[in-house]
Amino acid sequence: MNGYTIEAKDLTRRYGNYTALDGVSFVIGKPMILGVVGKNGAGKSTLMRLLNGWEKPTSGQILINGKSPFDNGAALGDTIFIDEKIEFDFTLSLGKILEKCAFMDKRFDLEYARELADRFELNLKKRQSQLSKGMRNHFAIIVGFAFNRPITIMDEPVSGLDEGARRLFYSELVKAQCGNPRIFIITTHLLGEFEKYADNFLVLKKGKLAAYDERETFETLFVRLTGNAEKVDEIIGESETFDVKTLADVKSVTVPALLTREQKDFARDNGVEIKPVGVNDACIILGGLQL
């Protein structure tokens, strides 16, 4: 599925005196797996609601193929929003719900949904009300993948899942993107697990856009220095520092990857190790999260 573009232009959403999103701008112009990262209250959920057309921006725009999703059935027909709270017809079994989804949208892959339910060990004879939190997430994931919509939004899809179920989710995410490329927008707190599956990351901090770029770029933003404390301090000078740790005369610290050739040579000559910082820690730093 090609030709879908999401564009935010100075997107702002206020609730009374509280600003949840403040002048956020970005463009998603091709199929990708996008990780949306930030503290609780950073604006992630507000962005998801605006993308799904549930709310209208206070100012600015959010556009899907040039059209606002708010109160726009045509735009939302190509979008599916999935979270653990999604509600279906409580009178139907899970199996009947899947059949109803297939009846509603010809893109829904019923056979695949049934196969995935079997892999998640989900009893399709049960009703949604009979499911645990984890099983509700399993069912929501199945529906999200099986709808095959060009824009698939998943809010904390692996929350409450055990390690085996999380691995299955990531495996199916990769398969889905390879077999039917689309725009996946996924929020998660498990960055360490998720980072290698995302193509891009969007980081929100206090309602503002802190960073939006390809995964490879995040891998080049920070480095970690470890060595004799005096030598490390001499190298970093007045640089902004993160996650500082000291033990006796050894210091370890993360700094922006802006070291000069002279600083790198000094580090090498004085036994100070310089290592790149992964996407996980880069997103945590940019989003003001706790290392």
N, C-alpha and C positions, 0 to 999 in steps of 0.2 A: 504494500500500500504506500503510494508515494503522493507527493503534492500537498501534504498537510503542513500548515505553518501556524505556530502560536506566537503571538507578539504582545508583549506588555509595554505600554507607553506611559511612563510617569504614573504608574498604577498606584492609587492611594485609596485606602479604606479606613474610615473613621467610625467609631461608635461613641457618639457624644464627644467628650473631650479626649477620648483615648484613640490614638492612631495605631492601628494594627499593621498596616502597610503604608510606607512613606516613599512615594516617588520611585517605585521599582520599574526598571526597564530591562527587557531581554527579548531575544528572538530564538525560537526553536524552529529551524527550517528544514529538518530532515529526520528520518527515523533514528531514534536513539533511546538508550536507557539513561534517564536523568535522575540522579539522586538529589533530593531536596533536604537540606540540612539546616539545623538551627536549634537553639534552646527552646524549651517550652515557652510560648509567648512571643517567639521571634516573628510569627506571621505565617507559618507554614499552613496551618489549617485554614486561615483566611484566604490564602492564595488558592488552596484546593477548592474552597467554596466558590470563589470567583471564576475559576476555570470551569467548574461544573455548572455555572449559570444559576446557582442558588442565591447569589447576592449580586448587587450592582455596585460598581466602584463609586466612591464618593467623588473622585475626580480621576482623570487619566482614562486609559482604556486597557482592556484585555480582549484580544481578537483571535478568533480561530478562522483561518482562511479569510481574513479581512472582515469578519462579522462578529458582533458581540454575542457571547453564549447566553446572556441573560434573557430569559423569556423568549428563547429562540429554539424551537423544537428541531429545526433542520440542522442547526449546528450541533446540538446535543445528541442527535442521532448517531453521530460518529464518535461519541465519547462514552466511556463507562467509568464510573467512580465506584471503587471498592474499599470498604473497610469492615471491621468486625461488627459494626452496628447496622449494616445493611439489612433491611427487612423484606421478606417475601410473604406470599400468601400463607398465613399460619394454618389454613385448613388443608393444605396440600403436603404430601410427602416430598422429600428432597428430589426424588426421581421425577415426580410430576412437575415440580418447579422447573427442572431442567428441560422437560418436554415443552413446558409453556414458554420458556426462553427461546427454544428453537422455533416455536410457532410464531413468536413475535418478531424474530430477526433471522433471516435466512443465512446470515454469516455465522450464527451460533453453531458450533460443531458438537452435536449431541453425542456422537460416538466417542469423541475425544474426552468430553466431560465425564462420561461414564467410566472410561478407562482411568482417568485421573482420580476419580472418586475411589476406585478400587485400589489404586496405588497409595492413596491417603488413608485407606482402610475406613472409609466412610460408608455407613449403612444408609442407602438411599431410600429405605422404607421408613426411616424416621422423619419426624417433622423438625423444623428449625428450632422450635421451643424446647426440644428434648436434647439439644446439643450443648456440650461444654463450650467454654470460650475458645479453646484450641480448635475444636471441631467446627465451630462457627467460622473461624478464620480459614480452616481448610475449605469449607464450602464456598466462602467468598472468593478465595483464590481460584478455585475451579471455575466459577462463573466468570471471573475477570479474564482468565486465559481463553475460555471457550467462546466468548462473545466475539473475539477477533476484531474488535473495533480499532480504528486507526489511532485513537488517543485513549490509552488505558491508564487511569490514575489509581494508584494503590496507596492508601494511608496506613503505614505501619503493618504491612501484610504478614510479617513473621512474628509479631507480638504474641507471646503466649505459646509459641510452637517449640517443641523439643528439637534437639539437634538434627535428628533424622528428617523431620518434617521440613526444617529450614533448608537442609541440603536438597531435598526434593524440590522445594520452591525455586531455589537458585538454578537447579538443573533444568527445570521446565521453563524458567525465564529465558535462559540462553537458547533453548530449543525453539521457543515461541518467536524470539527475535530473529533467529536464523531462518525459520520456515516461513514467517509472515511478518516482515519488518514493520514496526509501528513506533509511535512515540509512547514510551513507558515513562510515567512520572511517579516516582516512588519516594515516600518519606520513610526514614528508618533511624533508629537510635543505635543499631548494630553496625556501625560504620566499618569496624574491623573485618567483619564477614563480607559486607556488601561491596566494599571499595573496588574489588577486582572485577566486578560484574558491570559496573556503571561506565558509560562512555563519557558523561559530563556530570558535573556537580554544580548545584546552585545553592549558595550559602546565604542565609538570612540572619541578620543581627539587629535586634530591636526594631524590626519592621523595615529595615533598609537592606538593600542588596550589598552584601559584603564581598561576594565573588561569584562569577559564573564563567566556567571554562571547561576545557577538556581535562580528563583525568591526568593525562601526562603532564599538563601544566602544573597541576597541584603538586606533583611529585618533585618539582624543581624549585618550589617557593621557599623552603626552609632547610636548614642543615643542623645537625647536632654535633657539638664539640665536646670531647671528653679528654681530660688530661690534667696536668698540674694546674692547680687553681690560679696561681699567679700568671702562668703562661696563657691560660684561657682568657683571663681578664685582659691581658695585654692585647690579645687578638681581637676581642669583641669591642673593646673601647666603650663607646657610648651607644652601641647598637641596642635595639629593643630586644629584651630577652624573655623567654618562656620556659616553663617547666625546669627551673633551676634546682639541681640536686648537688649536694656536697657530702663527701665522706673523707674525713681527715684532710689531706692536702689535695684530694682529687675532686674536680668539679666537672659536672655535665650540664650542658645548657643548650637550648634550641634558639637559633637566631635566623633572621631572614638570610636567604642564600645570596648575599651581596658581597661576599668576601673578595678582596682584591688578590691578584697573583702574589703580591708581597705577603699578605696575611696567610695565604695557603702555604707558601714556602716556609714561613716562620713556623707554622703549625707542624709541618713535616719535619723540620729540623729540630723541633723541641718535643717530639713525641705526642703531639696533640692529634687525636683521631677526629676526622671529619666524615660524617656519614649523612646521606640524604634522609630526610624525614618523609614518611609515607603519607598517602592521601588522607588517611584517617586522622593523623595528628594535625595535618595542615588544615583540614576542615574544622577541627576542634578549635584550633587557634583563631582562625578567621571568624568563626561563629561565636567566639567568646565562651565556649564550653569548657568544662573542667578537664584538664589533662590528668 
